[in-house]
Amino acid sequence: MSEDTSVGRVEGISGPVVFGEIDPAVDLMMNEMVDVGERRLIGEVTRITGDRATIQVYEETEGLRRNEPIFRSGQLLYVKLGPGLIGSIYDGLQRPLTAIKELHGEYIPPGVRLPKLPDRKWLFHPRVKLDDAVGPGNVIGVVYEGEFFEHRVMVPHGISGQVIYVAEEGEYGVDDAVARVQGLRGYHPVTMSHLWPVKRPRPYLHKHTVSEPLVTGTRVLDTILPVSKGGTVAVAGGFGTGKTVLLAQLLKTINVDVVVYVGCGERGNEIADLLKKIPSVRDRKRGLPLINRTVIIANTSNMPVAAREASVYTGATISEFYRDMGYEVALIVDSTSRWAEALRELSSRQGEIPGEAGYPPYLASRLGEFYGRAGNVHCLGEDREGSLTIIAAVSPTGGDLSEPVTQKTMQIVRAFWALDPELAYRRHYPAINVMQSFSHYVDTVEPFWVSQVGQNWMQVRNSALELYAEKLEVERIVRLVGTGALSSEEQILLKNAELLEDMFLKQSAMDPVDNYNSAEKQFQLMNLVLLLHEKDVEAIRGGVPAEALLGSSLRKDIREIKTMSDADMNRAYWRMRGRMNLFYLRLRREFRSQ
């Protein structure tokens, strides 16, 4: 049926939801994309009851009238996958925002449709020969996005057989056939691009676990609350606690090949600031411009609410596409709370029975399906592995972590970074409350850290957590009875725990040295504080008064080490250990003679 033939008409409108009367002779599909009204607004069928369809519209419905036509497309909500994704800026429906601005100005016109991938030629390098047997996921050739990024052109799902044609090295468009495969049901052209429904996870052979951590350069995340590649983590905090700053920092520093950043319903000025800075920043893994490994989906708070739901799935599908090439990918979403609020509004408009706090009863399953797309996989085709790590912000109203989205997310993810408003107001960055946060990846990444930084990595990490927990308990006592009731050991504990907080848990995102620490430097900073505390306690128990310990310059000197580069850190670490040994040896002799 021609897409220009109307298959129904608008019967009612409730915000982003349209109710339509559909021709009963038309075999309309659930989740099929349709065009609504004379302006051809993009919509998706979410319910079919007899000759009545419910459609969620991904564009503003203001001005839409009853009896306007509805057109079917015969396709599910999809993205177009191929060369040109890297460095692009899309909305939640994969409409290229840069191209729209050049043609139409600052605002997206209703029903606008532009090519999802750049209309240009790519230099194709074949990797298969005539008569080779290929199947889904096999790489038939490569093109280069930017100067170095190798885009692997794969055989799409559902095609297998023998290569009967492969294009010579040369320039081709994304829709040109660069190979043909003879299968049991005839031959199939293979182009450099293909379509994929965003709500259907892309296939793989099987998932597996790996011990390699997602290194962020942020001390509290890498050492105290680590995440392995292919994992899931939620960043939760109320307004002003630093979620967006932290996610932007991760975008710059995490050790992956590709980052897909989804601004899902957040403020437009935050996305604008990100877009302004990203061209001038270089990623740490290769030293190339950050935009050369990044795809941005900008779906801000002033865009139609239904598009927020699509943006998360669009980001997940693009991430899986690069994972299937054998790359390590991170999907950063800011935030799933806005996505859940979109689900709530759409559910309410459709008259569904509400669940807790008005959210739909299927909220938990939708969250589970989304986070379930993360993982380390053996890819289809050649023997290669890829990973997809999901890092998503949660924005509970008023910072209330007991609200439904946060609670259901905590039950699904394996790492949870809770941002504390009190720490944020004290300019403690990142404002992560380590007592409210958790990570189930500690044991998973331990073998990696042991091999890279030291056999006693786990022991040192656990000792740091114990010291910080004891500090919180002593502070509770101080609030009740004052500092005069503290013993010498408790006074020393407070002082050294404060040093741990300043030296390790607190970090500057703006300082060119402190904003990123190698794994070895993280371990050495933490170890110095714990060695100092261990020797202080030993000295107190040996009769040294607390005043002699608190008056030393060691804490000041250790603080200065924090600002040293990774290259200078190792020498300074061993020099400081030697100074500490001499200082405590002299103290013991001095007070033993007294």
JOPE-V193688 format. One line per field, one symbol per residue. phi: phi as a letter, one per 40 degrees, with the letter a starting at -180 (. if undefined). psi: psi as a letter, one per 30 degrees, with the letter a starting at -180 (. if undefined). Layout:
phi = ???
psi = ???
This chain:
phi = .cccccbaacbabbgcbbbbcbdcccccccgccbbbgccfccbbcbabbgcbbbbcbcbccdgcbdgccbbcbgbcdbbbbichccgcbbccbgcccccccccbgcbcccgcbbdcbdcacbccbcbbbdgccbadgcccibbbcgcbcccccbcccgbaibcbabccdicaccbccbabbcbcbhbbcbbcbacacccbdccacacabbcccccbgcdcccbcbcbccgcbabbbicdgchccccccccdcbccbcbbbbbccgccccccccccccccccbcccbgcddccbbbbbbbccccdccccccccccccccccccdcchccbbbbbbacccccccdcccccccgcccbcfgccccdcccccccccccicbcccgccababbbbbbcbbccggccccdcccccccbcbaabccbccccccfcbccccccccaacbdcccddcccccbiccdcccdcccccccccdcccccccccbgccccccccccdccccccccccbcbabcccccccabcdccdcccccccccdcccccccdcchccccccccccccccccccdcccdcccccccccccccccccccccccccccc
psi = kkffkkgalkelkibgkkkkkkjffkiklkgkklkklffhkklkkfkkjbgkkkkkkglkgkfklkgllkklfgllkllkkakfekfljlafghkjeeeeeeefafkjkkgkklkflkilkkjkjkgllkfkklakfkkflllkkaefjjjjjlklkfklbkkfkkklkakllfgkjflkkjafhalkkjlflllkkfgjkkllelllllfkljkffjefeeeeilklkgakkkjklakgfgeeeeeeeeeefkilekkjkjjiglkefeeeeeeeeeffkkkfefglkeffgkkkjjilfglkeffeeeeeeeeeeeeeeeeffglkkkjkkjlfeeeeeeeeeeeefgglklbkgfllfgeeeeeeeefffllkljllbljlklkjkkjkkkikkggjffleeeeeeffelfkjjkkkeeeefghjkkhkjfffllkggeeefeeeeefefkfgeeeeeeeeeeeeeeeeeeeeeefeflfffkleeeeeeeeeeeeeeeeefklkffkfeffkkleeeeeeeeeeeeeeeeeeeeeefggkleeeefflgeeeeeefeegkleefeeeeeeeeeeeeeeefeeeeeefef.
